[in-house]
Amino acid sequence: MASPIVQHSIFYRLLQYTTYVLLLAVAYYQTGCSDPVVEPDASLTYYDAADYDGDRLATDWFDVMNDCVRLTPGFTDPVAARAYGYAGITFYESVVYGFPDNKSLVGQINGLTSVPRPDTTNKRFQWSVVANAAMAELLRGLFANAPSAVKKKIDSLEKKNLDERRALVFEDAMVDRSVEYGKKFGAAMLEFAKDDGGDNADKNLFPTDYKLPDTKGTWVPTPPDNKTTPMLPTWGNNRPFVLTTNNPLDGIDPGAFPDFSTDKNSAFYQAANAVYTKVKSVKQDKRFVINYWKDTEGETATQAGHIISIVNQLLRTNKFRLDFTAKLYAQLGIAMNDGCIACWSAKYKYPLMRPITYIQQNIDKSWNNTTITDPMITPPTPEYISGQTLQAIACFDIIRNAFGEAYFFVDRTYVPKGVPEREYSTFSKVTAEIISAQEYSGIHYKFSIDAAQTMGHAIATSINTKIKFENPQAQ
């Protein structure tokens, strides 16, 4: 059976020819007609939507979103993941009524009981214009605290996309109603996001009224910042998209780690000592890989943005229909959002101290004492589990399902920063590299990384099982 890429590429060629013929026919027929009375169909518009929108509209918007995350204060990993989640769902749902073979997410996403629906009675919509307006409206709301330069990027892309499409579409009335519906839809998604528990979290990352239990082995502040309150301690209470509301660990709880102990013969001591030994063995080549996948917030678009950047590059290597790209961004957004909620739920259910603390107290008092020598700065959160591992596994499971396992690509995400590109022949090699970077980073025990892998696979499976993107009535 042909891979998804080949299937889409073949379909694209057929659609390209068919759409070209229809374009000539419609142009001839509609002389003097300003607003055709037709229902929305899978070809979306009179021009080649597969070529124009599959590798441009979506990727351009998610490129700008990466800039938004990178440049807006407070967009830490969970906050960024939430934003990508709503962006993915918004992009998909804003165009879903233009694809009869696709199914709405209403009733499938927790709390999403209704959305504005387009009035297609004797009316046609230009669905890429809808998506363009919806994404602009959503990003303005999600990044309301962004610097003015970021807001200008949103405005500029919205205008560029609209101007290009208005020049290519015969009917101004169709474009105008598409813009109106897109803005209405984007505003509705912002309203939906307001009561999920994460709204405006970027303004209060370290709530001072939160207290951790004072028990043996519990997280304590870590250098260099030594934040007295851990970051986003209630994030695990947020409403997830597909995981169980109020209990996101239902069915995927990683369970307890080895009993905390300072005995040198204990499993816990050995786990901490393994971190100590690995970090001391790190050479320059390994340090480069660790730095490559560090994805530091504020300097980058976080790990979620790095994954989105890779997907953008993948989508630009071939021609894909708008529905293919929209589904992929929706799946990834759900995985990112729910993955962070589940991870944070575990972190504060099992608020374990970080390796840097344990090593200083029980193995080597001089460890990172005067300056940080670990390859990564320890994040200001409890250790269990590894969020980057979980997110990488869940997202690349989804990417693998879309593109196939054996897919050569070059990641150029950080080339503009002077970092060399990296080549991969399979997606498993990417996740193996990320996991290795976590193991040598000094911030996680191996049992935490192992548990995160299991949870990541489970979250990807849950998305594939619970969310139906194909409309059975159209089969």
MOKA-V705709 format. One line per field, one symbol per residue. ss: DSSP state (@ for helix, = for strand, . for the rest). phi: phi as a letter, one per 30 degrees, with the letter a starting at -180 (. if undefined). psi: psi as a letter, one per 40 degrees, with the letter a starting at -180 (. if undefined). Layout:
ss->???
phi->???
psi->???
This chain:
ss->...@@@@@@@@@@@@@@@@@@@@@@@@@@...................@@@@@@@@@@@@@@@@@@@@@@@.....@@@@@@@@@@@@@@@@@@@@@@...=........................@@@@@@@@@@@@@@@@.....@@@@@@@@@@@@@@@@@@@@@...@@@@@@@@@@@@@@@@@@@@@@.......@@@..............=................@@@.............................@@@@@@@@@@@@@@...@@@@@@@@@....=..=.@@@@@@@@@@@@@@......@@@@@@@@@@@@@@@@@@@@@@@@@@@@..=..@@@@@@@@........................@@@@@@@@@@@@@@@@@..======...@@@....=====@@@@@@@@@@@@@......@@@@@@@@@@@@@@@@@@@@@...=.@@@.
phi->.ddeddeddddedddeddddddeddddddceiccadcbddbddibdcdddddcdcbeddddddddededdccejddedddddddddddddddddcdddbedccdddicceiccabdcddcdhbbbcdddededdddddddddcdcddddddddddddededddddddccdcddddddddedddddeddddddddccjcdiddcbdbddddbddcbdidebebdcdhddcddhdcdddddddbdddiaddeibedidceedacddcdddeddddddeddddcdcdddddddddcdhddicbdidedddddddedddddacbddddddddddddddddddddddddddecdbddddeedddddbbbdddhdcadcedbddddbedcbddddeddddddddddddcjddbdaccceceecicddbcbcbdddddddddddddcdjcbddddddddddddddddddddddcccccddcd
psi->hiiddddddddddddddddddddddddddehehegigiiiidedaeigddddddedddddddddddddddehiegiddddddddddddddddddedeehdeiiiehedhhegeiihiigehfiiihddddddddddddddddfdeiiddddddddddddddddddddehdhdddddddddddddddddddddddfeeehfdeegdgheehhiigiheiiiiiiedfhdhihfeedeeihiddihhegeeheeheiiiihhieheeiddddddddddddddehidddddddddedfhiddafidddddddddddddeeahiiddddddddddddddddddddddddddedggiiidddddddedhdehfddiheidihhifiidhahddddddddddddddddeidghhihhfdeddeehiihiheidddddddddddddedeeiidddddddddddddddddddddhhehhdee.
